[in-house]
């Protein structure tokens, strides 16, 4: 879970806030979470 928090924090803080596109940061975070969980479950399977 520590690695998951680090990946989430890195992806969250590396994206600068954009007032014109407030959904971009959340979308990037969602993609990072999705990719991380896919790799995590594939390795466990």
N, C-alpha and C positions, 0 to 999 in steps of 0.2 A: 504493500500500500504506500510505502514511502516513495518508491519510484513513480507510482501513479500520481502522487501529489506533486512531485518535482516536475513531471512532464506537464501536468495541468498548469502549475504556476508559471513555468517557462513559456508555455504557449499563451497563457493569459497576459502576462506582463510584457512579452516581446511584441505584442500587437498594440500599436499606439491607438488611443481613443480617437475616433473619427465621428464628428457630429453629423456629417452628411450621410454616413453609412453606419448607423449604430448596430446593425445586425451582423456586420462582417466579423467583428471580434467574437461574438457568440457562435457564429457559424464555424469559424476556425477552431474554437474550443471543442465544438461538437465533433468535428472531423478528427481532431487529435484523440478525443476519448474513444471514438468508434474504431479508429485504426489500432489504438493501444489494446482495446478489449479483444479485437479480432486476433491480434498476434498472441495475446495472453491466452485465450481459449484454444487457439490452434496448437500452442506449445503444450498445454495441459492435456489435450486430446491424445 
